[in-house]
């Protein structure tokens, strides 16, 4: 979970979607490719940081993203896991 939040692009996506739902304009504002945007969004969706809602507009499906309410707690066990990963690199 911490690795997902450690990426600056994903943090910007969360920030863009915080106050209102957003669609592809996020990608345009960040200036990243569609495949890269999709990869970041999938991680955020899988970890429950954002939600997605699809709507049909002018005959096209538009996906809207919104940041969910969440808290991040970092206990000793998580830090020990990170230390183990660092030791193996």
C-alpha positions in Angstrom: 0.0 0.0 0.0 2.8 2.4 0.9 4.5 1.7 -2.5 1.3 2.6 -4.3 1.2 5.9 -2.4 4.9 6.6 -2.8 4.5 7.4 -6.5 4.1 11.1 -7.3 1.9 10.5 -10.3 -0.5 8.4 -8.3 -0.6 11.1 -5.6 -1.4 13.7 -8.2 -4.3 11.5 -9.5 -5.6 11.2 -6.0 -5.4 14.9 -5.6 -7.2 15.7 -8.9 -10.0 13.4 -7.9 -10.4 14.5 -4.3 -13.0 17.3 -4.6 -14.9 16.2 -7.7 -15.1 13.3 -10.1 -12.7 13.4 -13.0 -12.2 11.6 -16.3 -9.5 11.7 -19.0 -8.6 15.3 -18.3 -6.4 13.9 -15.5 -4.2 12.2 -18.0 -4.1 15.4 -20.1 -3.1 17.6 -17.1 -0.4 15.1 -16.1 0.9 14.8 -19.7 1.2 11.0 -19.5 0.4 8.3 -22.0 -2.9 6.4 -21.9 -1.3 3.1 -21.0 0.7 4.6 -18.2 -2.4 6.4 -16.9 -4.3 3.1 -17.0 -1.6 1.3 -15.1 -1.6 3.9 -12.3 -5.4 3.9 -12.1 -5.5 0.1 -11.9 -3.3 0.1 -8.9 -5.3 2.9 -7.2 -8.5 1.0 -7.9 -7.1 -2.4 -6.7 -6.0 -0.9 -3.4 -9.4 1.0 -2.9 -8.0 4.5 -3.1 -10.3 5.5 -5.9 -13.6 4.4 -7.3 -14.7 4.4 -11.0 -18.1 5.0 -12.5 -18.8 4.6 -16.2 -21.4 6.7 -17.9 -22.5 7.0 -21.5 -22.2 10.4 -23.0 -22.9 11.2 -26.6 -22.8 7.5 -27.4 -19.3 7.0 -25.8 -18.5 5.4 -22.5 -16.7 7.8 -20.2 -15.0 6.6 -17.0 -15.1 9.0 -14.0 -12.8 8.6 -11.0 -13.2 9.8 -7.5 -10.9 9.5 -4.5 -12.3 7.4 -1.6 -12.0 8.2 2.0 -9.0 6.3 3.4 -6.5 6.3 6.2 -3.0 5.0 6.1 -1.5 3.4 9.2 2.1 2.3 9.2 2.8 -0.1 12.1 6.0 -1.9 13.0 5.1 -5.0 11.0 4.8 -2.9 7.8 8.2 -1.2 8.5 9.8 -4.6 9.2 8.5 -5.9 5.8 9.9 -2.9 4.0 13.3 -3.4 5.8 13.3 -7.1 4.7 12.6 -6.0 1.1 15.4 -3.5 1.2 17.8 -6.1 2.7 17.0 -8.4 -0.3 17.8 -5.8 -2.9 
